[in-house]
Amino acid sequence: MTMTIEVINNGALNLLSGMERLNLIRVNIPTISTIESGEKLSKQFAGALKLSDAKYESYQNALQESRNEWNRTIY
């Protein structure tokens, strides 16, 4: 069974971590151990979108267009 849990108190992460170590539950991305290790989010979520080549190209074009809309004058 899969369910979504919203953690509203950081103390709950310790409880979830303990339950995961006891093999009572499995915590998916981002895992508690990854959060504690400080691993970069780019490493955690690399490939998570699983886009087709066409959708990836469309996404990249939209991203570039949105970046071009901002005035990037830096002093």
Predicted model as a PDB file, atoms N, CA, C, CB and O in Angstrom, pLDDT in the B-factor column:
MODEL        1                                                                  
ATOM      1  N   MET A   1       0.848  -1.166   0.000  1.00 78.00           N  
ATOM      2  CA  MET A   1       0.000   0.000   0.000  1.00 78.00           C  
ATOM      3  C   MET A   1       0.897   1.234   0.000  1.00 78.00           C  
ATOM      4  CB  MET A   1      -0.967  -0.004   1.219  1.00 78.00           C  
ATOM      5  O   MET A   1       1.892   1.277   0.724  1.00 78.00           O  
ATOM      6  N   THR A   2       0.552   2.233  -0.805  1.00 76.00           N  
ATOM      7  CA  THR A   2       1.301   3.479  -0.884  1.00 76.00           C  
ATOM      8  C   THR A   2       0.431   4.606  -0.376  1.00 76.00           C  
ATOM      9  CB  THR A   2       1.774   3.760  -2.328  1.00 76.00           C  
ATOM     10  O   THR A   2      -0.745   4.695  -0.730  1.00 76.00           O  
ATOM     11  N   MET A   3       1.006   5.481   0.462  1.00 78.00           N  
ATOM     12  CA  MET A   3       0.295   6.662   0.926  1.00 78.00           C  
ATOM     13  C   MET A   3       1.240   7.845   0.975  1.00 78.00           C  
ATOM     14  CB  MET A   3      -0.332   6.417   2.303  1.00 78.00           C  
ATOM     15  O   MET A   3       2.459   7.685   1.037  1.00 78.00           O  
ATOM     16  N   THR A   4       0.670   9.017   0.946  1.00 78.00           N  
ATOM     17  CA  THR A   4       1.440  10.241   1.038  1.00 78.00           C  
ATOM     18  C   THR A   4       1.275  10.808   2.434  1.00 78.00           C  
ATOM     19  CB  THR A   4       0.999  11.265  -0.036  1.00 78.00           C  
ATOM     20  O   THR A   4       0.164  10.908   2.954  1.00 78.00           O  
ATOM     21  N   ILE A   5       2.397  11.178   3.033  1.00 81.00           N  
ATOM     22  CA  ILE A   5       2.378  11.735   4.383  1.00 81.00           C  
ATOM     23  C   ILE A   5       3.023  13.107   4.333  1.00 81.00           C  
ATOM     24  CB  ILE A   5       3.115  10.803   5.403  1.00 81.00           C  
ATOM     25  O   ILE A   5       4.126  13.258   3.806  1.00 81.00           O  
ATOM     26  N   GLU A   6       2.349  14.103   4.872  1.00 82.00           N  
ATOM     27  CA  GLU A   6       2.922  15.439   4.977  1.00 82.00           C  
ATOM     28  C   GLU A   6       3.511  15.587   6.373  1.00 82.00           C  
ATOM     29  CB  GLU A   6       1.850  16.548   4.691  1.00 82.00           C  
ATOM     30  O   GLU A   6       2.796  15.494   7.371  1.00 82.00           O  
ATOM     31  N   VAL A   7       4.809  15.815   6.436  1.00 83.00           N  
ATOM     32  CA  VAL A   7       5.490  15.974   7.715  1.00 83.00           C  
ATOM     33  C   VAL A   7       5.354  17.427   8.137  1.00 83.00           C  
ATOM     34  CB  VAL A   7       6.995  15.547   7.625  1.00 83.00           C  
ATOM     35  O   VAL A   7       5.817  18.326   7.436  1.00 83.00           O  
ATOM     36  N   ILE A   8       4.715  17.661   9.288  1.00 85.00           N  
ATOM     37  CA  ILE A   8       4.524  19.028   9.761  1.00 85.00           C  
ATOM     38  C   ILE A   8       5.392  19.337  10.975  1.00 85.00           C  
ATOM     39  CB  ILE A   8       3.064  19.264  10.100  1.00 85.00           C  
ATOM     40  O   ILE A   8       5.386  20.460  11.479  1.00 85.00           O  
ATOM     41  N   ASN A   9       6.131  18.346  11.439  1.00 85.00           N  
ATOM     42  CA  ASN A   9       7.020  18.539  12.577  1.00 85.00           C  
ATOM     43  C   ASN A   9       8.293  17.756  12.291  1.00 85.00           C  
ATOM     44  CB  ASN A   9       6.350  18.079  13.927  1.00 85.00           C  
ATOM     45  O   ASN A   9       8.237  16.557  12.018  1.00 85.00           O  
ATOM     46  N   ASN A  10       9.434  18.421  12.352  1.00 81.00           N  
ATOM     47  CA  ASN A  10      10.699  17.752  12.035  1.00 81.00           C  
ATOM     48  C   ASN A  10      11.002  16.575  12.963  1.00 81.00           C  
ATOM     49  CB  ASN A  10      11.833  18.749  12.104  1.00 81.00           C  
ATOM     50  O   ASN A  10      11.765  15.684  12.587  1.00 81.00           O  
ATOM     51  N   GLY A  11      10.432  16.551  14.147  1.00 85.00           N  
ATOM     52  CA  GLY A  11      10.624  15.419  15.041  1.00 85.00           C  
ATOM     53  C   GLY A  11      10.070  14.129  14.452  1.00 85.00           C  
ATOM     54  O   GLY A  11      10.530  13.037  14.786  1.00 85.00           O  
ATOM     55  N   ALA A  12       9.090  14.259  13.584  1.00 87.00           N  
ATOM     56  CA  ALA A  12       8.502  13.084  12.944  1.00 87.00           C  
ATOM     57  C   ALA A  12       9.507  12.395  12.032  1.00 87.00           C  
ATOM     58  CB  ALA A  12       7.258  13.476  12.149  1.00 87.00           C  
ATOM     59  O   ALA A  12       9.403  11.192  11.795  1.00 87.00           O  
ATOM     60  N   LEU A  13      10.487  13.149  11.514  1.00 83.00           N  
ATOM     61  CA  LEU A  13      11.494  12.541  10.649  1.00 83.00           C  
ATOM     62  C   LEU A  13      12.295  11.479  11.394  1.00 83.00           C  
ATOM     63  CB  LEU A  13      12.432  13.609  10.095  1.00 83.00           C  
ATOM     64  O   LEU A  13      12.664  10.460  10.812  1.00 83.00           O  
ATOM     65  N   ASN A  14      12.567  11.712  12.684  1.00 85.00           N  
ATOM     66  CA  ASN A  14      13.275  10.712  13.485  1.00 85.00           C  
ATOM     67  C   ASN A  14      12.450   9.440  13.626  1.00 85.00           C  
ATOM     68  CB  ASN A  14      13.611  11.274  14.869  1.00 85.00           C  
ATOM     69  O   ASN A  14      12.980   8.332  13.542  1.00 85.00           O  
ATOM     70  N   LEU A  15      11.149   9.608  13.842  1.00 89.00           N  
ATOM     71  CA  LEU A  15      10.273   8.441  13.955  1.00 89.00           C  
ATOM     72  C   LEU A  15      10.229   7.661  12.637  1.00 89.00           C  
ATOM     73  CB  LEU A  15       8.852   8.875  14.363  1.00 89.00           C  
ATOM     74  O   LEU A  15      10.326   6.434  12.629  1.00 89.00           O  
ATOM     75  N   LEU A  16      10.083   8.385  11.532  1.00 87.00           N  
ATOM     76  CA  LEU A  16      10.045   7.727  10.225  1.00 87.00           C  
ATOM     77  C   LEU A  16      11.367   7.026   9.926  1.00 87.00           C  
ATOM     78  CB  LEU A  16       9.728   8.746   9.122  1.00 87.00           C  
ATOM     79  O   LEU A  16      11.384   5.920   9.387  1.00 87.00           O  
ATOM     80  N   SER A  17      12.465   7.674  10.277  1.00 86.00           N  
ATOM     81  CA  SER A  17      13.778   7.086  10.053  1.00 86.00           C  
ATOM     82  C   SER A  17      13.931   5.784  10.835  1.00 86.00           C  
ATOM     83  CB  SER A  17      14.878   8.073  10.446  1.00 86.00           C  
ATOM     84  O   SER A  17      14.447   4.796  10.314  1.00 86.00           O  
ATOM     85  N   GLY A  18      13.481   5.793  12.082  1.00 89.00           N  
ATOM     86  CA  GLY A  18      13.541   4.585  12.902  1.00 89.00           C  
ATOM     87  C   GLY A  18      12.688   3.462  12.337  1.00 89.00           C  
ATOM     88  O   GLY A  18      13.105   2.304  12.330  1.00 89.00           O  
ATOM     89  N   MET A  19      11.503   3.799  11.868  1.00 90.00           N  
ATOM     90  CA  MET A  19      10.624   2.797  11.273  1.00 90.00           C  
ATOM     91  C   MET A  19      11.228   2.237   9.987  1.00 90.00           C  
ATOM     92  CB  MET A  19       9.242   3.400  10.991  1.00 90.00           C  
ATOM     93  O   MET A  19      11.067   1.056   9.677  1.00 90.00           O  
ATOM     94  N   GLU A  20      11.921   3.091   9.246  1.00 87.00           N  
ATOM     95  CA  GLU A  20      12.573   2.630   8.019  1.00 87.00           C  
ATOM     96  C   GLU A  20      13.716   1.670   8.358  1.00 87.00           C  
ATOM     97  CB  GLU A  20      13.104   3.832   7.196  1.00 87.00           C  
ATOM     98  O   GLU A  20      13.879   0.648   7.692  1.00 87.00           O  
ATOM     99  N   ARG A  21      14.504   1.985   9.382  1.00 89.00           N  
ATOM    100  CA  ARG A  21      15.599   1.093   9.793  1.00 89.00           C  
ATOM    101  C   ARG A  21      15.092  -0.267  10.255  1.00 89.00           C  
ATOM    102  CB  ARG A  21      16.410   1.738  10.909  1.00 89.00           C  
ATOM    103  O   ARG A  21      15.779  -1.275  10.091  1.00 89.00           O  
ATOM    104  N   LEU A  22      13.891  -0.300  10.831  1.00 92.00           N  
ATOM    105  CA  LEU A  22      13.293  -1.560  11.280  1.00 92.00           C  
ATOM    106  C   LEU A  22      12.571  -2.297  10.149  1.00 92.00           C  
ATOM    107  CB  LEU A  22      12.321  -1.295  12.420  1.00 92.00           C  
ATOM    108  O   LEU A  22      11.941  -3.331  10.373  1.00 92.00           O  
ATOM    109  N   ASN A  23      12.670  -1.755   8.935  1.00 90.00           N  
ATOM    110  CA  ASN A  23      12.007  -2.330   7.764  1.00 90.00           C  
ATOM    111  C   ASN A  23      10.491  -2.415   7.924  1.00 90.00           C  
ATOM    112  CB  ASN A  23      12.563  -3.708   7.488  1.00 90.00           C  
ATOM    113  O   ASN A  23       9.851  -3.346   7.433  1.00 90.00           O  
ATOM    114  N   LEU A  24       9.933  -1.430   8.616  1.00 92.00           N  
ATOM    115  CA  LEU A  24       8.483  -1.357   8.757  1.00 92.00           C  
ATOM    116  C   LEU A  24       7.870  -0.536   7.631  1.00 92.00           C  
ATOM    117  CB  LEU A  24       8.106  -0.758  10.113  1.00 92.00           C  
ATOM    118  O   LEU A  24       6.747  -0.792   7.195  1.00 92.00           O  
ATOM    119  N   ILE A  25       8.630   0.459   7.166  1.00 89.00           N  
ATOM    120  CA  ILE A  25       8.171   1.310   6.072  1.00 89.00           C  
ATOM    121  C   ILE A  25       9.326   1.551   5.115  1.00 89.00           C  
ATOM    122  CB  ILE A  25       7.608   2.656   6.606  1.00 89.00           C  
ATOM    123  O   ILE A  25      10.481   1.289   5.450  1.00 89.00           O  
ATOM    124  N   ARG A  26       9.018   2.047   3.928  1.00 85.00           N  
ATOM    125  CA  ARG A  26      10.036   2.471   2.970  1.00 85.00           C  
ATOM    126  C   ARG A  26       9.746   3.929   2.645  1.00 85.00           C  
ATOM    127  CB  ARG A  26      10.038   1.570   1.664  1.00 85.00           C  
ATOM    128  O   ARG A  26       8.639   4.271   2.231  1.00 85.00           O  
ATOM    129  N   VAL A  27      10.733   4.775   2.832  1.00 77.00           N  
ATOM    130  CA  VAL A  27      10.587   6.194   2.536  1.00 77.00           C  
ATOM    131  C   VAL A  27      11.225   6.452   1.185  1.00 77.00           C  
ATOM    132  CB  VAL A  27      11.232   7.086   3.647  1.00 77.00           C  
ATOM    133  O   VAL A  27      12.405   6.166   0.982  1.00 77.00           O  
ATOM    134  N   ASN A  28      10.445   6.991   0.262  1.00 73.00           N  
ATOM    135  CA  ASN A  28      10.939   7.281  -1.077  1.00 73.00           C  
ATOM    136  C   ASN A  28      11.388   8.728  -1.181  1.00 73.00           C  
ATOM    137  CB  ASN A  28       9.867   6.984  -2.123  1.00 73.00           C  
ATOM    138  O   ASN A  28      11.298   9.474  -0.207  1.00 73.00           O  
ATOM    139  N   ILE A  29      11.857   9.123  -2.320  1.00 50.00           N  
ATOM    140  CA  ILE A  29      12.518  10.397  -2.598  1.00 50.00           C  
ATOM    141  C   ILE A  29      11.798  11.556  -1.937  1.00 50.00           C  
ATOM    142  CB  ILE A  29      12.605  10.632  -4.094  1.00 50.00           C  
ATOM    143  O   ILE A  29      10.578  11.655  -2.062  1.00 50.00           O  
ATOM    144  N   PRO A  30      12.501  12.437  -1.239  1.00 55.00           N  
ATOM    145  CA  PRO A  30      13.864  12.268  -0.775  1.00 55.00           C  
ATOM    146  C   PRO A  30      13.889  11.398   0.474  1.00 55.00           C  
ATOM    147  CB  PRO A  30      14.512  13.627  -0.497  1.00 55.00           C  
ATOM    148  O   PRO A  30      13.033  11.553   1.345  1.00 55.00           O  
ATOM    149  N   THR A  31      14.835  10.501   0.578  1.00 51.00           N  
ATOM    150  CA  THR A  31      14.918   9.641   1.750  1.00 51.00           C  
ATOM    151  C   THR A  31      15.430  10.428   2.932  1.00 51.00           C  
ATOM    152  CB  THR A  31      15.818   8.434   1.481  1.00 51.00           C  
ATOM    153  O   THR A  31      16.125  11.433   2.776  1.00 51.00           O  
ATOM    154  N   ILE A  32      15.089   9.974   4.085  1.00 57.00           N  
ATOM    155  CA  ILE A  32      15.518  10.650   5.305  1.00 57.00           C  
ATOM    156  C   ILE A  32      17.037  10.654   5.392  1.00 57.00           C  
ATOM    157  CB  ILE A  32      14.908   9.972   6.548  1.00 57.00           C  
ATOM    158  O   ILE A  32      17.631  11.660   5.780  1.00 57.00           O  
ATOM    159  N   SER A  33      17.673   9.544   5.035  1.00 58.00           N  
ATOM    160  CA  SER A  33      19.132   9.494   5.108  1.00 58.00           C  
ATOM    161  C   SER A  33      19.763  10.472   4.133  1.00 58.00           C  
ATOM    162  CB  SER A  33      19.633   8.079   4.826  1.00 58.00           C  
ATOM    163  O   SER A  33      20.828  11.022   4.415  1.00 58.00           O  
ATOM    164  N   THR A  34      19.120  10.702   2.979  1.00 55.00           N  
ATOM    165  CA  THR A  34      19.640  11.666   2.004  1.00 55.00           C  
ATOM    166  C   THR A  34      19.519  13.079   2.539  1.00 55.00           C  
ATOM    167  CB  THR A  34      18.897  11.544   0.666  1.00 55.00           C  
ATOM    168  O   THR A  34      20.433  13.884   2.358  1.00 55.00           O  
ATOM    169  N   ILE A  35      18.422  13.396   3.189  1.00 57.00           N  
ATOM    170  CA  ILE A  35      18.239  14.717   3.772  1.00 57.00           C  
ATOM    171  C   ILE A  35      19.311  14.968   4.823  1.00 57.00           C  
ATOM    172  CB  ILE A  35      16.831  14.853   4.387  1.00 57.00           C  
ATOM    173  O   ILE A  35      19.919  16.039   4.853  1.00 57.00           O  
ATOM    174  N   GLU A  36      19.544  13.984   5.684  1.00 59.00           N  
ATOM    175  CA  GLU A  36      20.536  14.145   6.747  1.00 59.00           C  
ATOM    176  C   GLU A  36      21.951  14.229   6.200  1.00 59.00           C  
ATOM    177  CB  GLU A  36      20.438  12.997   7.732  1.00 59.00           C  
ATOM    178  O   GLU A  36      22.807  14.881   6.800  1.00 59.00           O  
ATOM    179  N   SER A  37      22.214  13.575   5.062  1.00 62.00           N  
ATOM    180  CA  SER A  37      23.564  13.564   4.510  1.00 62.00           C  
ATOM    181  C   SER A  37      23.911  14.874   3.827  1.00 62.00           C  
ATOM    182  CB  SER A  37      23.719  12.423   3.534  1.00 62.00           C  
ATOM    183  O   SER A  37      25.086  15.153   3.589  1.00 62.00           O  
ATOM    184  N   GLY A  38      22.897  15.690   3.502  1.00 67.00           N  
ATOM    185  CA  GLY A  38      23.138  16.951   2.832  1.00 67.00           C  
ATOM    186  C   GLY A  38      23.420  16.803   1.349  1.00 67.00           C  
ATOM    187  O   GLY A  38      23.966  17.715   0.728  1.00 67.00           O  
ATOM    188  N   GLU A  39      23.051  15.656   0.767  1.00 68.00           N  
ATOM    189  CA  GLU A  39      23.263  15.442  -0.662  1.00 68.00           C  
ATOM    190  C   GLU A  39      22.492  16.490  -1.454  1.00 68.00           C  
ATOM    191  CB  GLU A  39      22.829  14.013  -1.079  1.00 68.00           C  
ATOM    192  O   GLU A  39      21.370  16.845  -1.093  1.00 68.00           O  
ATOM    193  N   LYS A  40      23.096  16.988  -2.537  1.00 73.00           N  
ATOM    194  CA  LYS A  40      22.467  18.021  -3.349  1.00 73.00           C  
ATOM    195  C   LYS A  40      21.160  17.516  -3.946  1.00 73.00           C  
ATOM    196  CB  LYS A  40      23.416  18.481  -4.460  1.00 73.00           C  
ATOM    197  O   LYS A  40      21.037  16.352  -4.327  1.00 73.00           O  
ATOM    198  N   LEU A  41      20.190  18.422  -4.016  1.00 68.00           N  
ATOM    199  CA  LEU A  41      18.897  18.069  -4.593  1.00 68.00           C  
ATOM    200  C   LEU A  41      19.030  17.637  -6.045  1.00 68.00           C  
ATOM    201  CB  LEU A  41      17.937  19.240  -4.489  1.00 68.00           C  
ATOM    202  O   LEU A  41      18.281  16.776  -6.506  1.00 68.00           O  
ATOM    203  N   SER A  42      19.982  18.229  -6.776  1.00 74.00           N  
ATOM    204  CA  SER A  42      20.168  17.846  -8.173  1.00 74.00           C  
ATOM    205  C   SER A  42      20.541  16.375  -8.285  1.00 74.00           C  
ATOM    206  CB  SER A  42      21.243  18.715  -8.829  1.00 74.00           C  
ATOM    207  O   SER A  42      20.136  15.712  -9.240  1.00 74.00           O  
ATOM    208  N   LYS A  43      21.302  15.853  -7.336  1.00 74.00           N  
ATOM    209  CA  LYS A  43      21.657  14.431  -7.334  1.00 74.00           C  
ATOM    210  C   LYS A  43      20.459  13.576  -6.927  1.00 74.00           C  
ATOM    211  CB  LYS A  43      22.843  14.171  -6.383  1.00 74.00           C  
ATOM    212  O   LYS A  43      20.241  12.499  -7.482  1.00 74.00           O  
ATOM    213  N   GLN A  44      19.679  14.062  -5.949  1.00 65.00           N  
ATOM    214  CA  GLN A  44      18.530  13.294  -5.474  1.00 65.00           C  
ATOM    215  C   GLN A  44      17.481  13.095  -6.556  1.00 65.00           C  
ATOM    216  CB  GLN A  44      17.904  13.981  -4.282  1.00 65.00           C  
ATOM    217  O   GLN A  44      16.896  12.018  -6.672  1.00 65.00           O  
ATOM    218  N   PHE A  45      17.243  14.142  -7.352  1.00 71.00           N  
ATOM    219  CA  PHE A  45      16.136  14.106  -8.287  1.00 71.00           C  
ATOM    220  C   PHE A  45      16.550  13.945  -9.735  1.00 71.00           C  
ATOM    221  CB  PHE A  45      15.341  15.333  -8.148  1.00 71.00           C  
ATOM    222  O   PHE A  45      15.710  14.065 -10.627  1.00 71.00           O  
ATOM    223  N   ALA A  46      17.812  13.678  -9.994  1.00 76.00           N  
ATOM    224  CA  ALA A  46      18.287  13.511 -11.372  1.00 76.00           C  
ATOM    225  C   ALA A  46      17.498  12.396 -12.055  1.00 76.00           C  
ATOM    226  CB  ALA A  46      19.813  13.195 -11.400  1.00 76.00           C  
ATOM    227  O   ALA A  46      17.448  11.270 -11.560  1.00 76.00           O  
ATOM    228  N   GLY A  47      16.887  12.713 -13.187  1.00 74.00           N  
ATOM    229  CA  GLY A  47      16.133  11.731 -13.962  1.00 74.00           C  
ATOM    230  C   GLY A  47      14.741  11.431 -13.438  1.00 74.00           C  
ATOM    231  O   GLY A  47      14.068  10.546 -13.967  1.00 74.00           O  
ATOM    232  N   ALA A  48      14.290  12.139 -12.414  1.00 73.00           N  
ATOM    233  CA  ALA A  48      13.003  11.836 -11.800  1.00 73.00           C  
ATOM    234  C   ALA A  48      11.814  12.180 -12.696  1.00 73.00           C  
ATOM    235  CB  ALA A  48      12.879  12.575 -10.498  1.00 73.00           C  
ATOM    236  O   ALA A  48      10.746  11.587 -12.548  1.00 73.00           O  
ATOM    237  N   LEU A  49      11.978  13.122 -13.619  1.00 74.00           N  
ATOM    238  CA  LEU A  49      10.861  13.499 -14.480  1.00 74.00           C  
ATOM    239  C   LEU A  49      10.548  12.448 -15.533  1.00 74.00           C  
ATOM    240  CB  LEU A  49      11.153  14.809 -15.152  1.00 74.00           C  
ATOM    241  O   LEU A  49       9.388  12.284 -15.911  1.00 74.00           O  
ATOM    242  N   LYS A  50      11.546  11.744 -16.006  1.00 79.00           N  
ATOM    243  CA  LYS A  50      11.387  10.690 -17.011  1.00 79.00           C  
ATOM    244  C   LYS A  50      10.594  11.191 -18.218  1.00 79.00           C  
ATOM    245  CB  LYS A  50      10.691   9.467 -16.394  1.00 79.00           C  
ATOM    246  O   LYS A  50       9.584  10.602 -18.604  1.00 79.00           O  
ATOM    247  N   LEU A  51      11.073  12.297 -18.807  1.00 79.00           N  
ATOM    248  CA  LEU A  51      10.404  12.877 -19.966  1.00 79.00           C  
ATOM    249  C   LEU A  51      10.873  12.213 -21.253  1.00 79.00           C  
ATOM    250  CB  LEU A  51      10.653  14.385 -20.029  1.00 79.00           C  
ATOM    251  O   LEU A  51      12.011  11.753 -21.356  1.00 79.00           O  
ATOM    252  N   SER A  52       9.974  12.174 -22.232  1.00 84.00           N  
ATOM    253  CA  SER A  52      10.377  11.722 -23.565  1.00 84.00           C  
ATOM    254  C   SER A  52      11.292  12.793 -24.146  1.00 84.00           C  
ATOM    255  CB  SER A  52       9.125  11.459 -24.500  1.00 84.00           C  
ATOM    256  O   SER A  52      11.349  13.908 -23.626  1.00 84.00           O  
ATOM    257  N   ASP A  53      12.007  12.467 -25.218  1.00 87.00           N  
ATOM    258  CA  ASP A  53      12.921  13.437 -25.837  1.00 87.00           C  
ATOM    259  C   ASP A  53      12.179  14.688 -26.290  1.00 87.00           C  
ATOM    260  CB  ASP A  53      13.644  12.803 -27.029  1.00 87.00           C  
ATOM    261  O   ASP A  53      12.681  15.798 -26.114  1.00 87.00           O  
ATOM    262  N   ALA A  54      10.993  14.525 -26.869  1.00 89.00           N  
ATOM    263  CA  ALA A  54      10.219  15.670 -27.351  1.00 89.00           C  
ATOM    264  C   ALA A  54       9.754  16.544 -26.181  1.00 89.00           C  
ATOM    265  CB  ALA A  54       9.005  15.189 -28.173  1.00 89.00           C  
ATOM    266  O   ALA A  54       9.847  17.770 -26.248  1.00 89.00           O  
ATOM    267  N   LYS A  55       9.255  15.917 -25.114  1.00 85.00           N  
ATOM    268  CA  LYS A  55       8.801  16.678 -23.955  1.00 85.00           C  
ATOM    269  C   LYS A  55       9.978  17.359 -23.257  1.00 85.00           C  
ATOM    270  CB  LYS A  55       8.057  15.762 -22.973  1.00 85.00           C  
ATOM    271  O   LYS A  55       9.844  18.480 -22.766  1.00 85.00           O  
ATOM    272  N   TYR A  56      11.122  16.690 -23.212  1.00 86.00           N  
ATOM    273  CA  TYR A  56      12.308  17.279 -22.601  1.00 86.00           C  
ATOM    274  C   TYR A  56      12.734  18.519 -23.391  1.00 86.00           C  
ATOM    275  CB  TYR A  56      13.464  16.246 -22.537  1.00 86.00           C  
ATOM    276  O   TYR A  56      13.060  19.547 -22.798  1.00 86.00           O  
ATOM    277  N   GLU A  57      12.733  18.431 -24.719  1.00 89.00           N  
ATOM    278  CA  GLU A  57      13.106  19.562 -25.567  1.00 89.00           C  
ATOM    279  C   GLU A  57      12.131  20.726 -25.365  1.00 89.00           C  
ATOM    280  CB  GLU A  57      13.137  19.137 -27.055  1.00 89.00           C  
ATOM    281  O   GLU A  57      12.550  21.880 -25.271  1.00 89.00           O  
ATOM    282  N   SER A  58      10.836  20.422 -25.300  1.00 89.00           N  
ATOM    283  CA  SER A  58       9.825  21.441 -25.065  1.00 89.00           C  
ATOM    284  C   SER A  58      10.031  22.102 -23.704  1.00 89.00           C  
ATOM    285  CB  SER A  58       8.422  20.833 -25.156  1.00 89.00           C  
ATOM    286  O   SER A  58       9.922  23.322 -23.580  1.00 89.00           O  
ATOM    287  N   TYR A  59      10.324  21.306 -22.700  1.00 87.00           N  
ATOM    288  CA  TYR A  59      10.581  21.817 -21.349  1.00 87.00           C  
ATOM    289  C   TYR A  59      11.792  22.740 -21.349  1.00 87.00           C  
ATOM    290  CB  TYR A  59      10.799  20.654 -20.359  1.00 87.00           C  
ATOM    291  O   TYR A  59      11.749  23.820 -20.760  1.00 87.00           O  
ATOM    292  N   GLN A  60      12.861  22.329 -21.999  1.00 89.00           N  
ATOM    293  CA  GLN A  60      14.074  23.138 -22.046  1.00 89.00           C  
ATOM    294  C   GLN A  60      13.824  24.461 -22.778  1.00 89.00           C  
ATOM    295  CB  GLN A  60      15.206  22.358 -22.729  1.00 89.00           C  
ATOM    296  O   GLN A  60      14.329  25.503 -22.359  1.00 89.00           O  
ATOM    297  N   ASN A  61      13.051  24.427 -23.866  1.00 90.00           N  
ATOM    298  CA  ASN A  61      12.723  25.652 -24.599  1.00 90.00           C  
ATOM    299  C   ASN A  61      11.905  26.608 -23.739  1.00 90.00           C  
ATOM    300  CB  ASN A  61      11.956  25.318 -25.882  1.00 90.00           C  
ATOM    301  O   ASN A  61      12.177  27.808 -23.716  1.00 90.00           O  
ATOM    302  N   ALA A  62      10.907  26.084 -23.031  1.00 89.00           N  
ATOM    303  CA  ALA A  62      10.084  26.919 -22.157  1.00 89.00           C  
ATOM    304  C   ALA A  62      10.926  27.513 -21.025  1.00 89.00           C  
ATOM    305  CB  ALA A  62       8.912  26.102 -21.578  1.00 89.00           C  
ATOM    306  O   ALA A  62      10.749  28.673 -20.655  1.00 89.00           O  
ATOM    307  N   LEU A  63      11.824  26.724 -20.491  1.00 87.00           N  
ATOM    308  CA  LEU A  63      12.706  27.198 -19.430  1.00 87.00           C  
ATOM    309  C   LEU A  63      13.601  28.324 -19.935  1.00 87.00           C  
ATOM    310  CB  LEU A  63      13.558  26.047 -18.886  1.00 87.00           C  
ATOM    311  O   LEU A  63      13.772  29.334 -19.253  1.00 87.00           O  
ATOM    312  N   GLN A  64      14.166  28.157 -21.112  1.00 88.00           N  
ATOM    313  CA  GLN A  64      15.028  29.184 -21.691  1.00 88.00           C  
ATOM    314  C   GLN A  64      14.252  30.468 -21.976  1.00 88.00           C  
ATOM    315  CB  GLN A  64      15.673  28.668 -22.975  1.00 88.00           C  
ATOM    316  O   GLN A  64      14.750  31.566 -21.730  1.00 88.00           O  
ATOM    317  N   GLU A  65      13.032  30.326 -22.495  1.00 86.00           N  
ATOM    318  CA  GLU A  65      12.197  31.496 -22.761  1.00 86.00           C  
ATOM    319  C   GLU A  65      11.906  32.266 -21.474  1.00 86.00           C  
ATOM    320  CB  GLU A  65      10.884  31.073 -23.431  1.00 86.00           C  
ATOM    321  O   GLU A  65      11.974  33.494 -21.452  1.00 86.00           O  
ATOM    322  N   SER A  66      11.585  31.547 -20.414  1.00 85.00           N  
ATOM    323  CA  SER A  66      11.289  32.223 -19.144  1.00 85.00           C  
ATOM    324  C   SER A  66      12.534  32.920 -18.598  1.00 85.00           C  
ATOM    325  CB  SER A  66      10.749  31.215 -18.107  1.00 85.00           C  
ATOM    326  O   SER A  66      12.430  33.996 -18.009  1.00 85.00           O  
ATOM    327  N   ARG A  67      13.696  32.325 -18.786  1.00 84.00           N  
ATOM    328  CA  ARG A  67      14.933  32.967 -18.342  1.00 84.00           C  
ATOM    329  C   ARG A  67      15.213  34.227 -19.149  1.00 84.00           C  
ATOM    330  CB  ARG A  67      16.113  31.995 -18.456  1.00 84.00           C  
ATOM    331  O   ARG A  67      15.691  35.220 -18.600  1.00 84.00           O  
ATOM    332  N   ASN A  68      14.923  34.198 -20.434  1.00 83.00           N  
ATOM    333  CA  ASN A  68      15.177  35.348 -21.297  1.00 83.00           C  
ATOM    334  C   ASN A  68      14.256  36.524 -20.995  1.00 83.00           C  
ATOM    335  CB  ASN A  68      15.024  34.947 -22.742  1.00 83.00           C  
ATOM    336  O   ASN A  68      14.562  37.655 -21.372  1.00 83.00           O  
ATOM    337  N   GLU A  69      13.139  36.280 -20.325  1.00 80.00           N  
ATOM    338  CA  GLU A  69      12.189  37.340 -20.009  1.00 80.00           C  
ATOM    339  C   GLU A  69      12.678  38.258 -18.895  1.00 80.00           C  
ATOM    340  CB  GLU A  69      10.867  36.738 -19.622  1.00 80.00           C  
ATOM    341  O   GLU A  69      12.217  39.394 -18.779  1.00 80.00           O  
ATOM    342  N   TRP A  70      13.597  37.777 -18.084  1.00 80.00           N  
ATOM    343  CA  TRP A  70      14.079  38.564 -16.952  1.00 80.00           C  
ATOM    344  C   TRP A  70      15.213  39.466 -17.390  1.00 80.00           C  
ATOM    345  CB  TRP A  70      14.535  37.651 -15.805  1.00 80.00           C  
ATOM    346  O   TRP A  70      16.082  39.069 -18.165  1.00 80.00           O  
ATOM    347  N   ASN A  71      15.191  40.684 -16.882  1.00 69.00           N  
ATOM    348  CA  ASN A  71      16.291  41.607 -17.107  1.00 69.00           C  
ATOM    349  C   ASN A  71      17.405  41.228 -16.131  1.00 69.00           C  
ATOM    350  CB  ASN A  71      15.838  43.107 -16.920  1.00 69.00           C  
ATOM    351  O   ASN A  71      17.229  41.321 -14.916  1.00 69.00           O  
ATOM    352  N   ARG A  72      18.533  40.808 -16.656  1.00 67.00           N  
ATOM    353  CA  ARG A  72      19.600  40.288 -15.797  1.00 67.00           C  
ATOM    354  C   ARG A  72      20.753  41.279 -15.640  1.00 67.00           C  
ATOM    355  CB  ARG A  72      20.126  38.977 -16.358  1.00 67.00           C  
ATOM    356  O   ARG A  72      21.919  40.895 -15.731  1.00 67.00           O  
ATOM    357  N   THR A  73      20.430  42.549 -15.407  1.00 68.00           N  
ATOM    358  CA  THR A  73      21.470  43.519 -15.177  1.00 68.00           C  
ATOM    359  C   THR A  73      22.037  43.294 -13.776  1.00 68.00           C  
ATOM    360  CB  THR A  73      20.932  44.965 -15.347  1.00 68.00           C  
ATOM    361  O   THR A  73      21.324  43.403 -12.779  1.00 68.00           O  
ATOM    362  N   ILE A  74      23.309  42.985 -13.722  1.00 66.00           N  
ATOM    363  CA  ILE A  74      23.974  42.733 -12.438  1.00 66.00           C  
ATOM    364  C   ILE A  74      25.065  43.769 -12.263  1.00 66.00           C  
ATOM    365  CB  ILE A  74      24.564  41.281 -12.366  1.00 66.00           C  
ATOM    366  O   ILE A  74      25.879  43.987 -13.160  1.00 66.00           O  
ATOM    367  N   TYR A  75      25.078  44.407 -11.103  1.00 63.00           N  
ATOM    368  CA  TYR A  75      26.077  45.443 -10.837  1.00 63.00           C  
ATOM    369  C   TYR A  75      27.213  44.902 -10.032  1.00 63.00           C  
ATOM    370  CB  TYR A  75      25.460  46.616 -10.122  1.00 63.00           C  
ATOM    371  O   TYR A  75      28.149  45.637  -9.715  1.00 63.00           O  
TER     372      TYR A  75                                                      
ENDMDL                                                                          
END                                                                             
